[in-house]
Structures are given as structure tokens and as C-alpha cells.
Amino acid sequence: MVIHNKDPQYTSLYQDFLEKISQKLKCNDSVLQALSQYYTLTGNTAKSLQIDRRILKLHPHDPAAHYNLACGLALKNKTNEACQALSKAIQLGYHDWQWIREDTDFDNIRHADAFRQLLPPSQH
């Protein structure tokens, strides 16, 4: 998701729109994912994590849900929790090693041994 119009009034309207839709469609994955991405892109990582946890409750075996949670936790510098979520994503089948290496959400924890141990030796 890219927010092309950075005007505060526009982003506030967009946030209100997504929040109202998510209240009406409580379990709609697309709406929840859009709202989580919006919060992340606007720097509200705490709210994004709340949404990511809701998605995870709906889809506990979805590797992407665990991956997204790991990203949010990494943005909050929660290294151990982020690595646990990423480990679960990998166990469930998330193996886009190149993206894991390049995803800037992990910049805060990339140096941690726990993070590096999750990658296959050829991906360090």
C-alpha cells in the first residue's frame, strides 16, 4: 500500500474509512491487512501490532500472519518476540529468504544472533 496523498486531512479520512469498514467487517482479512499496513506506514506500530494479532487469531497457521507480526515487533525493537514470530512463519512455510534479508522492517534486529540463526547459512 502506498499513500500518495500525505495531506493530514486525507490520511485522517482514510484511517476513519478503514476503521469503520473493519468494525462492520470484523473478520475481513483484506480490510484488516490494509488497516495494519496503514498504521505501519503512518508510524502507529502499536495499533498495527493489535491488528496483526487479530489476524493471527483468525489464521494461526498462516505463515504470512506470523511474518507480519514479526515485522511489527522488529519495528518496536522487540528482538526476541520478533524472532519467535519469524521462526514460526518459517516453520509454517515462509521461505522467501531474499525478502527476509532485504525487508527494512528487520533493520533494527538484523544484527541479532537470534535473527541471523533463523536464516540458512547461504543467506547470511
Secondary structure, 3 states (H helix, E strand, C coil): CCCCCCCHHHHHHHHHHHHHHHHHCCCCHHHHHHHHHHHHHCCCHHHHHHHHHHHHHHCCCCHHHHHHHHHHHHHCCCHHHHHHHHHHHHHCCCCCHHHHHHCHHHCCCCCCHHHHCCCCHHHC
